[in-house]
Amino acid sequence: MEKQKNTIIAKVTPTGQGSIGVIRISGNKSIDVIKYTLKLNSLEPRYAHYLPFFYKNKIIDKGIALWFPKPNSFTGEDVLELQCHGNSILLDLLINNILNIPGIRMADPGEFSKRAFLNKKFDLTQVEAIADIISANSQAAIFSAMNLMNGKLSLLLTEFTKIIIKLRVKIESFLEFDYKINFTIFCKKILITLEKLIKFLINIIKYVKNGIRIKEGIKITLIGPPNSGKSSLMNLITDKKISIVTDIPGTTRDILHENIYIDSVPIEIIDTAGIRETSNKIEILGIKKTFEEIKNSNYLFLVIEDKMSENNLSKIIKKYLKNFIKNIPIIIIRNKIDLTNNIPTIIYSSNYTIIKISIKKKIGILNLMNFIKKKILNKNTNENQFSARERYLDILNSIYKYLIKGKNNFLNTNSIELLSEDIRLIQKELDSITGKFYSEDLLNNIFSQFCVGK
């Protein structure tokens, strides 16, 4: 807490030469910097002042000074920002001179944002959105990070929390005044609320999963038997000759990655070793890596030859992919329709989608690309989508388990006390997402990933 009382300073702009360099100071000693560096007693708040900057009583530069008295600032503390010419030597001279003022120190990574959170200017998800905006690698990532910053996730969690609180009130009221409440009617109402919470939570989890995909990119893994056309498809989608293409089975033995953008959304395409029975040790290692990639994929493109029978296709899926079907959408790419004289088409079924193409003749490729845009990209992006992190998903999955366990226990035992404890734990988990309940280790882990000036 003593460290929190210090006034902090750091460069906001990156190191290097540029037209502008910005220094930020936050804390009670910011007013002393005005007197020490600007030779003034005060500044008009939220007004751009063009002034000389002093270094040991000598004018070292002229620039813009902005003064934001607490609590109307980014951090909730007194904040002074100095904008001068972007020369690293100049910025360091100014900072080192300001550090001579007692009670001012260099900021830790992310400390400005941490103070904004601790002073309740933002919740934890909104602070994390700032880092997402800075690191965004696509237009979609920027807009989704801004949605997180504007509280899209916070609003969903607030609505979910309201239902949780109402449920807790009902339960506590029953435990306190059970003689006044019809138990049968009460149980029905509780179960209806639990079902509502489960459906609501599933929807939130869907948004979070999509947000992670936008932030980190959508991962599409190409799998299938040797010589089915995986490497050729990789080269076609990425418009690069990345994978070696031959008619020799087992040519691709290592995992090949390539990042592309489609409609401003980052997509990682992975070419893998052909799946088959083999005694070649190197090829076996390649196939093992294939299954490691499958576990981390968002979509699987199973590339096979169009002449393969449905029976053999079912055997491949049952033997190699049965453990992934529930969690990862599988798109069957039936390649080489030029040899079977079939027409390019897309067939939708309850289990998976089948797309018939010829990579060699470039037949049906437009269908494939339109499928990626409409059924994969559009499914994972919309104007309300927000960026998300794995920690949100871990917490929400934990809450889902509590809800399912609480519902099942309540159905089997009608125990109000057990359900009450599960609901209490759910609310505690929810508060850890937004930061109403947090540990110092969690904060240190989050803010250590920020740059020093943020």
N, C-alpha and C positions, 0 to 999 in steps of 0.2 A: 504493500500500500504506500510505503514511503516513496517508492520509485514513481508511483502514479502522480505524486504531488509535484515532481520535477516538471519544468518547462522543457519541451523537446524541440529539436530543430533538425531539418534534413533537406536535401535537394529533392524537389518533386520531379524535375525533368531528368532524363537519362544523362549519364556521363558522356562528355564529348563536346565538340564545338557546334554551336547553333546560333540562330539569331536571338533566341530568348532562353534564359535560364531562370527557373523559379525556385525560391527558397520558402519553406513553410515553417512557422514557429507557432507552437500551441502551448498554452498554459498561462499562469498568472504573471510570469515575467515578460510576456510579450510586450506589455506597455513599456518596460525598461528598454527593449530593443528599439522602440520608436525614439526614445530619448537618446539612446547611445549611438545608433546608426543613422538616424534621420535628423538628429538634433532638433526635435520638436517635442512638445509636451503631450500632444494628442493628435489624433487624426479623426476626421469626420467618418463615421461608420459607413461601410458599403459604398465608398466613393473612390474612384481611381485618382490617385494623386501622383503627378509627375514630379519627382524630387531627386536631389542629389543623395547618393549613398556615401557614407563616410567610413574610412578605414584609418584608425589612429589619427583622427582629426583632419585627415586629408580626403578630399573628394576622389573616390576611386571609380565611380560610374554614376550615371543618371538613369532612373527607371521608374516603374510604377509600384506604388505601395498600396495595398488593400488591407483595411482594418475591419475585423469582424468580432465585436465584443460578445462575450458569452451572454445568453445561451444560443444566440442566433449565428451559429457557425457549424462547420462540418463536424467538428469534434465535440461541440457543446461547451468548449472552453474559449477563452480569448485567443483569437487566431490572427496572426499577421503574415501576409504573403508579400514577398519582395520579388519583383520581376525585373531582372537586369539582362545584360548581354550574355549570351550563352557560351562563355569561355570558362572551362573547368578551373583554371588558375584563379580567375576572378571570383567565381563562386566559392572556392575553398578559402580564399582570403577573407571574404565576408563572413563565412560560417565560423572560421577559426577565431575571428575577431569577436563575434557575438558570443562564442563559448567562453570568453573571458568574464562574462556577466555571471556572478554566483547563482547557482540554482538552475542553470541551463545545461543540458547535455544532448548528445546525439540520439536521435530516435532509433528504437529497435525496429526490425522489419515489421511492417504492418501496424505500427503502434498508433498512428493517427486514426486508422480505422478501428482499432481495438478500443481507443478512448471514445470514439463515436458510439460504439456498441455499449460500452459500460455506462455512458451518459444517456443511453436510451434514445439516441438519434435514429438508430436503425435496429432491427432485430438481426439475428445471426445470419439468416438466409440472405438478407439484403446486403449485409457487409460482404458476404461471399460473392454476391453478384458483382460487386465492384471488381474483384479479382477476375471474374469471368469476362467482364467487359474488356479489361486490359489484355487478357490472353486469348480473346476470341479469334478464331482462324477462318471465319466465314461470316457472310451477312446474316444468315439464319442464326448463328451463334450469338451475334451482337444483339439482335432483336429479342431472342429468348432470354439472354442475360438481363436485358433491360426490363423485360416482363418480371423477372425474379426481383430485380431492384425495385420495381413499382409495387411489389407485394402480391403478385398473382398466387404464389404458393402460400404465403401468409394468410391470404383471405380464405383459401380452401381449408387450411388447418384451423383457422378461427371458427369457421362454420362447423367443422368436425368436432372441435373442442366444445362448442356450445351444446351439441347433442350429448357429448360425454358428461358434461357438467349437469345437464338436466337429468340424465340417467342416474348420476350419483345422488342427486337431490331426492329422486324417487326412492332409491334404495335406502338412503339414510332415513327418509321419512317413514318408510315401512319398518325399518329396524327400531325406530323410536316410537311409532304409533301403530304397530301391527294390528292391534285389536280393532282399529277403525277401518281397515282396508280389506276388501274381498280378495282373498289370496289367489283364486283362480283367474279373476279378471286381471289382477296385478301381474301374474306370470305371463299372460297373453301379451300384455302391453310391453313387458320387458323384452320378450322374444321378438316382437315387431321392431322395437328400437334396435336390438342387436342386429337383426337382418338389415335394417337401414344403414347402420354403421358399417357393416361388412361390404355392402354394395358401394357405399360412398368411398370407403378406403380402397377398394379395388380400382375405382376411377382415379383416385389420387396417385396410386402406384403406377397406373398406366402413364399418367402425365410425367411422373418422375423418371420412369424408364425411357420415355421418349426424350426427355430433357437431357439425360446422360448421353444418349445417342447423338444428339445435336452438338453437345459440348465436346464430346470425344470423337465424334464421327461414327457413321454407320459402317459396321464391319460385315462384309459379304465374303464368305469362304467358298471357293470352288472345289468341289470334291467329286469323286467318281472313279470308275475303273481306268486303267492305263489306256492311252490312245483314244479316249472318248472325245477329246477336244478341249480340255480344261485350259491348257496353255495357250491354245489358239484363241479361246474366248477371252482370256486375260489380256492378250495383246490387242484384241479387237476393242474391248471396252476401254482400255487405257490409251488406245491409239499409240502404243509404243511396242517395240520388240523386246519385251522384258523376259519372257519365258522362251526357252529353247524348244522348238517344235520338231519332232522326228516321228517316224513310224516304229521306233524301237520301244517296247514296253519298259516302263521304269525310268524314263529319261529324267523326269522331275523327281529329285530325291530330297531336295531341301525346300523350305518354305520361302516363297517369294511374295513380298509385300509391295504394293504401290498405292499411293494416295492420289485421288482425283477429286474434282469438284463437279457435281451435277446440280444445276440450279442453285449454286452458291452453298450447297450442303457438302461437307467433307465426307468422302466414302473411301474406306480402305478395302481394296480388292486383294484377296490372298489366293495364290495358286499353290496347290498341295500335291503331295506324291499320290500317284494312282493307288487306289485301294484294291488289293488282291492278295491271294495266298502266295508267299514267296519264301525262299530260303536264303536270299541275299541279305547279309547282315546290314549293309548300308541302306538298302531299300526298306528293310524292316524298321530302322531308325526313322526314316523319312515318314513312313506310315504312322509311327507312334507320334511324331510331331503333328501329323495331320489331325489326329484326334484331340491333341492339346489345343489346336487352333479352333476346332469345332466347339469346344466348351465355351470359348470366349466370343463366339460369333453371334451376330444379331439375325443373320439370314444365311441359309445354306443353299447354294446352287448345285444340285446333283446333276452332273453332266454325264449323259449316257448316249450310246448310239441309238438312233430311232428304230433300228431293227430289233433291239432287245425286247423280249416278250414281257408282258405284265407279270408273269410268274417269276422270271429271273429278277425283275426289278423289285418285286416284293421280297425276294430272298436277300437282296443287297440291303434293303432298308431294314429288314428284320435282323439280319446278322450284324450290321455295322452301326445302324442309326436308331435302333429302337429306344435307346436311353435318352435321345435328344428330341424326339418328335414332339413331346408335350411342351417343351420350352423354346424350341427354335423353329421358326417357319422354314419348311423345305420347298424349294421350287425345283421341279424336275425340268431340266433342259434336254429335250430329245434332239440331238444334233444329227447332221448328215441326212436330212430329208431329201437331199438331191439324189441319194442312192436308193431311197424307198419310194420316190415319186409321190410323197405326201405334200400337202400344202401347208404353208406356215399358219399356225393358229395358236390360240391360247385356250386351254381347257381348265375350268375351275371345278374343284371338287371339295368335299368337306375336309379331306386329309391334306391335300397339297395341290399346288397349281402346276400344270404341265404346259411348257412353251416349246413349240416345234420350230426348229430353225436349221439353217445350213450355214455354218461359220465360213466354210471354204468358199461358197458361192454368194455369201452375204445375203441370204434369203431369210426374211423374218426378223432381221436385226432391229428394224424400226419397232416392231411389236415388243421386243425385249426391252429396248430403251424406254419406250412409253410405259411399260409395266413397272420398271424401276422408278420412273418419275411419279406415276399416278398411284401405285399401290405400295411403294416403299417410302419414297420421300414425302408424299402428301399425307401418308398415314402418320408420319413422325413429325410433321410440322403443321402448325396452324397459328393464327394470330394471337391466340391465348397461351401458346406453349411457352414455358419458362425453362431456363437451364437448371440442371440439378446435379447432385453429387451422390456418390455411392453411399455416403454416410446417411443420407436421407432414406435411401432404399433399404439399408440395413435396419434402421429404426422402424420404418413402416412395416417391413416384413415381420419384425418382432411384435409390433402392435397387432398385426393380422393373426399371428399365432395366439396371442392373448385373447383376442376376440373369439376365435374358433374354439379354443379351450374353454373359455368362460361360457360360451353358448352350450357346448356339449355337456359340461359339468352341470349347468343349470337344468338342462333337459333331463339329465339322469338323476340328479339329487335334489333339485329345487333349493339348493343351498344359496341363500342370499349373501351370507358372509363371504363365501368363496368368490362369488361374482363381484362383490364389493371390492375385494382385494385386487382382482384382475383389472377392474376399471381404474383403481388408484394407480396401478403400475402403468397402465396405458397413458393416463394423463401425464405422468412423470416422463415417459418416453417422448410424448408430444412436445413437452416443454424443452426437451434437450435439442430438438430440431431448431427452434426459433431462438433458443438461448435463455429462456426464462429460468430454466434449470441447467446449469453447466458446471463442469469441473475446470480447474485451472489448466490441467493437462490438455483438455479439448481446445481451449482458447489458444494455448501456446502452439499446439499443432497446426491450427488453422492459420493464425496470423504469422507464423514463421515462414509461410509460403508466399507472403506478400513481399513486394519490394519495399525498401527502406522508407521511401517518400510517401507511402500510401497508408 
